[in-house]
Amino acid sequence: MLWRPGTAARTARRVFRTASPVLDYYDRHPELGPARLAEWARLDTHDALTDRYKHLRDSGQIRAALESAGLSAIEVAEAGNGIEARATRSARSSGLQ
C-alpha cells in the first residue's frame, strides 16, 4: 500500500522510514520495480543491522570454527572484504556416500 506513486504514499513512506529500521529506495529509484526494490530493502537492511557483528572474530577464530565443523581444505585470509574464508565438506561428513 505504501509503495505506489502519489503525495500521500510518499508522506506515509517518510513516516514509516523514521519509525522502522527497514531501508527503502522507492523514492530514489522507482524505475527498478517492486521486486528489485524489495530485494535491495532486504539486503541493505540486513547489512545495516549486522554491522556491529562483522568484526568480532579474527582469522584464527574463524579457522577454528571451520575446523570444529569438520571442514577441510580451509583457507582463511584477510582480503578486501575483511576476513574471507573458504572450505570444503567431504561427501562422508555431508551424509552423501
C-alpha positions as a Python dict, from the first residue, in 0.01 Angstrom:
ca = {
    (1, 'M'): (0, 0, 0),
    (2, 'L'): (288, 239, 75),
    (3, 'W'): (487, 162, -238),
    (4, 'R'): (294, 344, -504),
    (5, 'P'): (311, 692, -660),
    (6, 'G'): (148, 992, -501),
    (7, 'T'): (193, 1253, -231),
    (8, 'A'): (2, 1063, 40),
    (9, 'A'): (203, 744, -15),
    (10, 'R'): (531, 942, -20),
    (11, 'T'): (439, 1108, 312),
    (12, 'A'): (345, 770, 462),
    (13, 'R'): (679, 623, 347),
    (14, 'R'): (865, 911, 510),
    (15, 'V'): (689, 844, 842),
    (16, 'F'): (748, 468, 803),
    (17, 'R'): (1123, 522, 742),
    (18, 'T'): (1161, 727, 1061),
    (19, 'A'): (994, 457, 1274),
    (20, 'S'): (1133, 146, 1105),
    (21, 'P'): (1485, 11, 1053),
    (22, 'V'): (1383, -117, 707),
    (23, 'L'): (1569, 67, 432),
    (24, 'D'): (1359, 185, 139),
    (25, 'Y'): (1470, 317, -202),
    (26, 'Y'): (1128, 360, -367),
    (27, 'D'): (1150, 738, -389),
    (28, 'R'): (1511, 736, -512),
    (29, 'H'): (1485, 453, -768),
    (30, 'P'): (1121, 378, -862),
    (31, 'E'): (1238, 265, -1207),
    (32, 'L'): (1383, -54, -1054),
    (33, 'G'): (1041, -204, -994),
    (34, 'P'): (888, -372, -687),
    (35, 'A'): (1086, -699, -698),
    (36, 'R'): (1428, -533, -723),
    (37, 'L'): (1337, -270, -461),
    (38, 'A'): (1219, -542, -219),
    (39, 'E'): (1546, -730, -272),
    (40, 'W'): (1753, -417, -208),
    (41, 'A'): (1549, -342, 104),
    (42, 'R'): (1611, -690, 248),
    (43, 'L'): (1981, -697, 165),
    (44, 'D'): (2065, -343, 273),
    (45, 'T'): (1855, -365, 590),
    (46, 'H'): (2034, -687, 686),
    (47, 'D'): (2371, -532, 608),
    (48, 'A'): (2296, -217, 808),
    (49, 'L'): (2167, -404, 1112),
    (50, 'T'): (2453, -655, 1129),
    (51, 'D'): (2744, -408, 1111),
    (52, 'R'): (2818, -437, 1483),
    (53, 'Y'): (2874, -813, 1444),
    (54, 'K'): (3107, -804, 1146),
    (55, 'H'): (3441, -763, 1321),
    (56, 'L'): (3410, -980, 1631),
    (57, 'R'): (3622, -1274, 1507),
    (58, 'D'): (3981, -1283, 1396),
    (59, 'S'): (4115, -1518, 1130),
    (60, 'G'): (4229, -1775, 1389),
    (61, 'Q'): (3882, -1794, 1542),
    (62, 'I'): (3722, -1835, 1201),
    (63, 'R'): (3967, -2114, 1112),
    (64, 'A'): (3892, -2290, 1444),
    (65, 'A'): (3516, -2267, 1382),
    (66, 'L'): (3553, -2420, 1036),
    (67, 'E'): (3776, -2696, 1171),
    (68, 'S'): (3529, -2775, 1450),
    (69, 'A'): (3256, -2804, 1186),
    (70, 'G'): (3459, -3085, 1026),
    (71, 'L'): (3554, -2892, 712),
    (72, 'S'): (3878, -2941, 523),
    (73, 'A'): (4092, -2753, 270),
    (74, 'I'): (4041, -2444, 486),
    (75, 'E'): (4173, -2114, 355),
    (76, 'V'): (4143, -1805, 574),
    (77, 'A'): (4294, -1471, 476),
    (78, 'E'): (4250, -1101, 530),
    (79, 'A'): (4134, -959, 199),
    (80, 'G'): (3945, -667, 50),
    (81, 'N'): (3622, -769, 218),
    (82, 'G'): (3772, -823, 564),
    (83, 'I'): (3846, -1181, 654),
    (84, 'E'): (3747, -1421, 379),
    (85, 'A'): (3727, -1797, 430),
    (86, 'R'): (3679, -2098, 206),
    (87, 'A'): (3648, -2462, 299),
    (88, 'T'): (3513, -2788, 166),
    (89, 'R'): (3296, -3052, 320),
    (90, 'S'): (3371, -3414, 237),
    (91, 'A'): (3093, -3633, 97),
    (92, 'R'): (3123, -3854, 407),
    (93, 'S'): (3067, -3566, 652),
    (94, 'S'): (2775, -3430, 449),
    (95, 'G'): (2587, -3757, 460),
    (96, 'L'): (2648, -3828, 92),
    (97, 'Q'): (2806, -4161, 4),
}
